[in-house]
Amino acid sequence: MQIKFPKENLQKAITVLSKVTQNKTSSNLPGAIYITTKNNKVEMQGNDFDLGIRITVDAEIIEEGTLVVASRYFQELVRKMPGSDIELHNPEGSHNLVIKSGSSEFNLVTMSEDDFSLVEQIHDENHLMIDGDELKSLIDLTNYAAATDDDRPIFSGALLEAEDTVVTMVATDTHRMAVKRTSVEEAVASPLRLVIPTKTLQEVSRLLPTDTPTMVRIVWNRTQIVFIFDTIYMISRIIEGTYPDYEKVVPSQFDASAILNRREFAGAVDRVSLLAKDISYNVIRYDWEDGQVVLSSSNSEIGMAKEELLCEFKGAPFTISFNGRYISDILRHSTGERIHLYLKDNGPVVIRQDDTSHYTYVVTPVRTN
C-alpha cells in the first residue's frame, strides 16, 4: 500500500477515530486503526465492540492495500509531521509502515489485519432522517442527566423515541430527568424506542459538523444503532432492558411557580454550593416567598451561605431543598434571559426555558431533617 494524504485530512480522520482507538481493554486489537483502499477512496476504522467508527478520507492512492497500525504513536507522529502532505507506504509482504512528510521519515511496525474485527454493516429497513443541529440539541440537552455509573445499566444511556414525525430523547439517573422533543419532515415507517449509551451520544455530538448543514441518517435493528453523516459511519450497541414510563414522572399540577433571571440564578446557585452541607448531595435550601427566593446552605466545619434573589413568584410561601449540582446543570445547559420553575411542596420541580421549546427538566427534592 502507498497513499499520499493532505495532512489536514489524515489528522481529521484520526481525531474522529480517537476515542474508540484509545480503548485498550475491550478493543479487538489494543488501540488499532484499520486502513484500506476502497472504490478509489481511503477508508479508516476503529472498533472497541461497544462502538465502531468508519470514515472515508480523500487521498491520492498510489498503490492499493490494507494495513493495521497502533494508534498511539501513529497519531502523535501524524500530528508532529512538518509537511503539509503525509505519505504512508507499506510494501507488500512487509510488516513495516513508512511514514514520510517533508524531511521526516519514520517506521512503525504494523499489526495483523486478520486480527481486526471490521465495523459491521447493518441493513437499513428501519431508518430516521434528522437535521444534525436538531440531533445535537436532543443529545446536549438530555445526555448529561443520565447516570454516570453502571449499577443500573438502563439509566446509563438515553432513550431515543420516534413515532410519526415526533422524535424524543430522555435521560435520567432517577433523581433528575431531561426530556427534549423535536419534529422531522419524514415520518418514520415503524416506531423507534431504544436506549443508547451516553458514550455513543457524546461521540455523535462531538463529531457532528457545526459549520455546515448536515442531515443524519439513523438506522437500527434489535441490538444495534447506526449514525451516518458527512463521511462518518458510526455503529453502537444498544442497552437492553425496559426504560421506565418517563411521562409519569412529570407532575400535571403544581402548588407554585417562579420566573428568575437565568444568569443571576446560576451565579447564586454556584456561590451557595460552595458551602453545601454535604458535598456528595450539595444540598441547597430554597425559601420561596412573594417577590423573592432565599438560597442557603451550611457546613458545621466551614460556615453558612445565604443569597436573596428577586423573582416572580406565584403561590403560598414554602421551603424545599434540591441538589445544587442538578440545578446548576440545567442552568449551564440553558440560554435566554429567564428560567421558569413549576413547584410542588415536597414534590419535584419542573424547569423550562424561554427559548428552548419542547424541553422539560425535572428534579426531585432532597429530604432534610
N, C-alpha and C positions, 0 to 999 in steps of 0.2 A: 504494500500500500504506500502511496505517496500523494499527499494532499497539501495544498497551499491555502491558508486562511488569511483573510484580514484579521489582525489581532483582535479588533473590537468584536467581531462575530464569534470568535472562539471563546473569548472571555465571557461574553453574554451567555453562551451555551453552558459553560462550566458553572456560572453563577446559578442558572436555572436548576442544574442538577446537584448543586452543592449540598442541600440538606439531606437528600437520600444517599449521597455517596459518602457522607460523614459518618453514617451509622456503621460501626464496626462490630456490632454484636449480633444483629439479626439479618444482615445482608448476605446474599448468596456468595459473594466474594467481598472480603473486607474493603470497603471504600473504593469500589471499582467503577470505572467509566468504560462503557462499551462503545466503540466507534466503528461504523461500517459505511460503505458507499452503496447507494440505492437510488435508482432512477435519476442518475446524474446529480444527486444531492448527497450530502453527508448527513447521516443520522447518528445521534448520540443518545445513550441510555444510562439511567441509574435506577437501581431497583433494590429496595430493602424488604420486599414482600408485603409490608403494610402499605407502602406507597411506591409506585413506579412512575417514572417520567421519561418520555421520549421527545426529543426535539430535533427538528430539521434545520440544518445550517447551510448557508450559501458558501461555497468554496470551489477552488479550482482542483478538479480531480485529475491528477497526472497518471496515477496507477491505482486501480480499484483494489479493494481488500477489506479485511476486518481485523480489529485488534482490541484487546482489553488492557487497560493500564490503571495502576493505582492512582487514585485521585489526589492524594495529599501532595506529593511532590510535583505532579503534573500541573495542578492548579497553581502552585507557587511559582513554578518556572514560567508558565504562560504569563502570569501577572508581571513578572520582573523582566521578561524579554525586552531588549532595547528597540527592536524594529517595529514597523507598522504591519508587517506580514510575518506569519509563522508557518514554517514548513514541517510537516510530520512525514517521516519516512521509516517504514517497517519492511525491510527487504524480505521477499518470500522465503519462508523456512527459517527466518531469524527470530530470536526472542528478545530483540532489542529495538527500541523506538528511538530514532534520531530526531531531535528537535532543534531546528535552526531558525535563527532570527538575527538579522544584522550580522554582527561579527561573532555572535554567540552560538555555541553548539553543545548540546547535552545528550546523554544517552540514558534511557530508562529501561529497565527490564520489564518486558510485557508479561501478562498473565494468560492462562489458558482460556480461550474463548468458549471451549466446551463446558467449562465450569460456571459460566454466567447464565443465569435464568433470564431469558428475554422478557421484556414488558409485554404482557398479554394483550391481545387484540380481541375485544368483545363485539358481538353483533349489536346493532342499534335498532331493534324493533321498538324499544321504548326510548323516546328522546324528548328533550325540552330545549327550546331556544330562548335565551335570555340575554339582555343587554349587559355588558361587562360591568358598567358602573352600578347598575341595579344589583347585580350579584355581589359586588364588593360591598355595597351598603348593607345587604342582608347579612353578610358574614361579619363585617366590622361592628355592627350594632347588636349582635347577639352572641358571637363566639366567646367573648370574654366572660359571659355569665355561666359557662359550663364548669363542671367540676374539674379540678386540677389533679385529682388522684384517680386511681383505677379501682378503688374499693367497690364501686358500683359502676361498671363499665358503661352502662346505658346513658349515664349522666356525663360521661367524659367526651361526648360528642354533641352535635347539634342536629335536631330533627329538621329535615327538609321535606316539605309537603307541596304538592302541586295538584290542582284539580281544576279542570276547565282552563281559565286564563289567570287564576289566582295562585301565586306562589308564596309560601310562608316558611320562615325559618325560626326555630325556637331553641333556646339553650337555657338550662337550669342546673344548679347544684343542690336543689331542694330548699335553699334558703332565699334565693332570688331567681328571677326568671326574666328573660328578654324575648320579646316576640316582635317580628317585623314582617309585614306583608307588602307585596308589590303585584303588579299586573304585567302580563306578557301579551304580545299580539297574537301569537299562535297557540291555540288551546292544545293541551296535552291529550293524546289519544287515550291513555289509560292513567288513572290516578297514581301519584308517586307519594310514598311515605316511607322514609328510611333515615337512619341515624348515621352521620358521617363523622369520623374522628376529627377533633379540633386541629390536629397537626395537618391533616389534609386541607382543611379550610383555610388555615393560616397560609399555607403554601399557595393556594389558589389566589387569595387576596394579595399576597406578596408579588405574584408573577403577572397579575392582570395589568395590562397597559393602562396608564392614567392619562396619557397624552394623545391617544387616538381612539376613536370609537371602535369598539370590539364587540362582536357577538360571540356568545359562548354556547356550544352545543353540549348538553349533558345527556349522557347515555347510561343506562343502568340495567342490571339483571338482579337476580335474587341475592347475590353475595358481593357484588362489586358496583362501583360507580366510576364513570369516566368524565373528565372535563376536557374539552377540546377547544382551543382558541389560539389565535396567532399561529405560531409554528409548533405549539406545545400539545402533547397528548399526555394526560395525567390520569392514572388509574389507581383506585384506592379500594381497600376492603371496606365493608360497612360493618357497623356494630350490631350484633344480633341482640334481640330482646324486644320487649314491648315498652314503648315510650308512654308515659302517663298522659291522661287527658288534660292537657295544659289549659284548656279553656275553662275548666272548673276552678282553676287557681285564681283567676281574675275576678274580684268581687263585683257584683252587679249593683250594690248600693253602698253609699258612703255616709259617714257622720259629719265630715267637714271637707273643705278644700282650701288650697292655698296657692298663690302665684308669687314666685320670688324672682329677683334678678339672678340670672344664672351665674354670672361671674362673682357677684358678692356672696352668693350661697356657697359656691365652690371654695372660695377663699376662707370662709368661716369654717366649713367642714374640715378643711386641711389644717387649719390652725388648732381647732379644738381637738382634733385627733391626736395631736402631739402628746397630750396628757391623758389619753384614754385610760380608763381604769384597768382594763385587761387587754394587753396588746394583741392577744390572739383573737379577741372579739371586737376590739376597738369600739367600745360602747359609747355612743353619744346620746344624751337625753335631749328631747325636744319638748319645750313647754310652749304650746300653741295658745295664743290669745288674740283678741281683736287688734289688728294692725301690726302684730309683730310675732316673732318666734324667738325664744331664747335657747341657744345651744350650749350645753355644758358637759364637761367630763371631769373626772377626778382620779387621782392616784395618790394613795396614802403616803407613798415614799417620795413623791415629787411635788405635788400640789394640785391645783384645780384650774380649769379654764372655763370661761363663760363669754359668749358673744350674743348681742342682740341684733336681730335683723328685721328691717321693715318688710312687711308682706301684705298681700291682700288675702285676709283670712275670713272664711265664712263657716260658721258653726259654733258650737259651745266649746269653751276652752278645755283642753285636756293635755295630758302628758304621755309621751310614748318614747321608747328608745329603739335605735337601729344601729346595726353595724356600720361604723363610719366609712369603712372601705367600700361597702356596697353602694352607699350613696355617692361617694367620691367617684366610683367607676362610671356611673351613669352620667354624672356631670362632665366627666372627662370625655365621654363619647357624645356629648351634646353640642349643638350650635344654637345660634339665635339668642335673643335677649332674655327670654323668660322661660321658666320651668314651671310646670303645673303638677301639683300633688293632690291626690284624692285619698283622703284619710279615713280610717276606721279606728275607733277606740279599742285598743288591744287587738287590732287586726292588721293585715298587710296594707302597705301603701302602694298606690298605683301612680307611676310617674310618666308624664307625657311631655312632649316638646312642642314649641311653637311651630317650627319649620320642618319637622320630620313627620310626615303623615303616616298613619297606619303603623305606629310604633308604640309599644307598651312595655313598661318595665315594672316589675313587681318585687317588693322586698318584704319579708316577714319581720315582725318586731323581735327584739331581744327581750326576754323576760328578766326583770331585775327585782331585787328584794326591796 
